[in-house]
Amino acid sequence: MNPLDSRPHFTATVERLPRLLKQLVACEPISVIDRASLPNTPAIYAFFENGQPVYVGRSGKKNGLKKRIGNHTQKNHHQASFVYKLTCLELGLPRIYKAGSGGTRAERMSDPNFQNEFALRRQRLFNMQVRYVEVHDDIDQYLLELYASIEFGLDLSGFSTH
């Protein structure tokens, strides 16, 4: 007996992943600047820079796609999680959560040099495009977010907090 036979939802989701990824990639890219035209629906989305995927994220039912993409454009490092992650990644800074280490979000954002680097990458975001595929089921979203990140060859360190 196949152990996956008792998990039809999981098996069906896994079988849908390649099709959903193709839909994501085939989506007409929308400029982050034009995010107001995005639907406010649950989705998996990807930021593309110069035609290459650089980040995959998810928007839930409560905070749909339009709101989530808008959050990424904020100056607040808690909402602009991709910009913060990109800044740390490109500066070679490790993920540290211990207060007093100099590496927490608040400590880094109080450093004028880091603030400047964060602002530069935030400006870069406005030149990126977003593609998305509507996905309403939470489990489907989690699996597709990870699957797309792996298929795109993106950094997976952010999944340690999922």
Solvent accessible surface area in square Angstrom, and as a share of the most:
residue,aa,sasa,rsa
1,M,206,0.92
2,N,78,0.40
3,P,95,0.60
4,L,76,0.38
5,D,94,0.49
6,S,75,0.48
7,R,133,0.49
8,P,94,0.59
9,H,93,0.41
10,F,78,0.32
11,T,40,0.23
12,A,39,0.30
13,T,0,0.00
14,V,62,0.35
15,E,126,0.57
16,R,69,0.25
17,L,13,0.06
18,P,62,0.39
19,R,116,0.42
20,L,15,0.08
21,L,21,0.10
22,K,147,0.62
23,Q,78,0.35
24,L,0,0.00
25,V,62,0.35
26,A,85,0.66
27,C,25,0.15
28,E,135,0.60
29,P,52,0.32
30,I,39,0.20
31,S,33,0.21
32,V,0,0.00
33,I,107,0.55
34,D,80,0.41
35,R,62,0.23
36,A,79,0.62
37,S,83,0.54
38,L,3,0.01
39,P,45,0.28
40,N,97,0.50
41,T,15,0.09
42,P,13,0.08
43,A,0,0.00
44,I,0,0.00
45,Y,1,0.00
46,A,0,0.00
47,F,0,0.00
48,F,10,0.04
49,E,36,0.16
50,N,142,0.73
51,G,47,0.45
52,Q,116,0.51
53,P,26,0.16
54,V,44,0.25
55,Y,36,0.14
56,V,8,0.05
57,G,1,0.01
58,R,57,0.21
59,S,1,0.01
60,G,22,0.21
61,K,134,0.57
62,K,188,0.80
63,N,53,0.27
64,G,1,0.01
65,L,0,0.00
66,K,78,0.33
67,K,105,0.45
68,R,45,0.16
69,I,0,0.00
70,G,14,0.14
71,N,25,0.13
72,H,0,0.00
73,T,3,0.02
74,Q,74,0.33
75,K,152,0.64
76,N,72,0.37
77,H,23,0.10
78,H,121,0.54
79,Q,75,0.33
80,A,0,0.00
81,S,25,0.16
82,F,5,0.02
83,V,0,0.00
84,Y,17,0.06
85,K,44,0.19
86,L,16,0.08
87,T,0,0.00
88,C,8,0.05
89,L,95,0.47
90,E,79,0.35
91,L,72,0.36
92,G,62,0.59
93,L,62,0.31
94,P,81,0.51
95,R,99,0.36
96,I,61,0.31
97,Y,147,0.56
98,K,155,0.65
99,A,85,0.66
100,G,71,0.68
101,S,55,0.35
102,G,47,0.45
103,G,3,0.03
104,T,21,0.12
105,R,70,0.26
106,A,70,0.54
107,E,50,0.22
108,R,17,0.06
109,M,31,0.14
110,S,79,0.51
111,D,58,0.30
112,P,101,0.64
113,N,115,0.59
114,F,8,0.03
115,Q,83,0.37
116,N,87,0.45
117,E,47,0.21
118,F,8,0.03
119,A,48,0.37
120,L,98,0.49
121,R,27,0.10
122,R,42,0.15
123,Q,106,0.47
124,R,77,0.28
125,L,0,0.00
126,F,35,0.15
127,N,113,0.58
128,M,0,0.00
129,Q,57,0.25
130,V,0,0.00
131,R,46,0.17
132,Y,44,0.17
133,V,12,0.07
134,E,86,0.39
135,V,8,0.05
136,H,101,0.45
137,D,53,0.27
138,D,63,0.33
139,I,84,0.43
140,D,12,0.06
141,Q,1,0.00
142,Y,100,0.38
143,L,43,0.21
144,L,0,0.00
145,E,9,0.04
146,L,65,0.32
147,Y,56,0.21
148,A,0,0.00
149,S,5,0.03
150,I,91,0.46
151,E,99,0.44
152,F,45,0.19
153,G,66,0.63
154,L,34,0.17
155,D,57,0.30
156,L,73,0.36
157,S,49,0.32
158,G,11,0.10
159,F,49,0.20
160,S,92,0.59
161,T,85,0.49
162,H,132,0.59
